[in-house]
Amino acid sequence: MMNAPTAVTRDGHTTRIKWHRARRRAADPVFTATRIREGMSVGASVEIDLVVHADRGFAVLHDLDVKRATTGSGNARSLGADQLRAMSLRDNRRRPVDEPVLLLEDLVEALRGTMIHPDALLQLDFKETATALDDRALRVFADAVAPIARHLILSCGDATAVRELTGAAPGIRIGYDPCHGGAVKRVLRSGRFGQFVADAVHASPDAEMVYLDKKLVLRADDRGVDLIGAFHAAGRTVDAYTVRRVNILSRRTITRLLDLRADQITTDDPERLVARFG
């Protein structure tokens, strides 16, 4: 049995391989407690998404509309905690699986009963903006994450949401994604890569990791600009996202990201990536 797919080392640089939406394999359903617990026990970097539900807590879902990913229907904003807990997840073919929709506090409680590896990191990617947050939501978030805060990193494309959530939760690590809201198109059109880096650092000055669309990283490299190196020079580590599947078409992309010394690559196919490049 292969070792857990957590990292690739090339030319002395180790790149973590992040389990996007808590997938170890491309065929896995997203956001299952089984895979999250497994990843955290073997020292993986695991990513989950969060949206706010009606009771002002956080559901582990990518979209507010729950129909595609779960056995339920409706908007998470109008669904309470007990309604969400009663739903099951669906697999990639939309078949129900024996895995419940997770709420953040339930997931943390389950992880408290798991032997968490010292290197394990769970990324909480908040899919909304600060307008979805209020004092109650911030209190729920802070209480939920407190027991395992040192194993968590919060990310979002809205720097204000990053600031409010991490400010409410001492000890949680901070990440920032500057590639939302048309930012990639704008910087590729303008060619002002240095300004892009400076703006990202200014927007979230306490972020330790920056999440970059792989398209931006590679297009910048085509123009002779090392964006990863620029963020390294600014004291940030870099995650390049997202490699959906590892195949003949994506191998060149992965090779370039490794050669550019990405600190982390986000993928839905960690097992195959490590088997091919590890």
NORNORQUI-V621809 format. One line per field, one symbol per residue. phi: phi as a letter, one per 30 degrees, with the letter a starting at -180 (. if undefined). psi: psi as a letter, one per 20 degrees, with the letter a starting at -180 (. if undefined). Layout:
phi->???
psi->???
This chain:
phi->.ddedcabcbhicccdcdddhiccbdddddideeddddeddcidcbcbcbbdcddicbcdbdcdddddcbdcbjcedccdedddddccdcddciddbdbddcceddddddddccdddecdbcdccddccdddcbeddddddddddedbedccbcbadcdddeddddddbejddbbbcdcciiddddddddicdddedddddddbdcdcbcccedededdddeciccdddddedciccbccbbddbcaddcddededddddiedabdadbeddddddcd
psi->pqqpnhrppplippoqopnpkkphqhiqqqkqhghgggghhjkroppqqpqpahjjapqnqhqhoighiriaraphhjprghgghiqqrqaijkpqrlpqpqqghhggghhhjqnpqhiqpopooojarhhiqahghhgggghgighkhijqppqqiohgggggghhinpiqrprpojjrkjhggghhghjmhghggghghhhmijphppppphggghhghhjjpnhghghghjjqrpppqpogqoahhihggggghghjlqhqppqilgghghhhi.
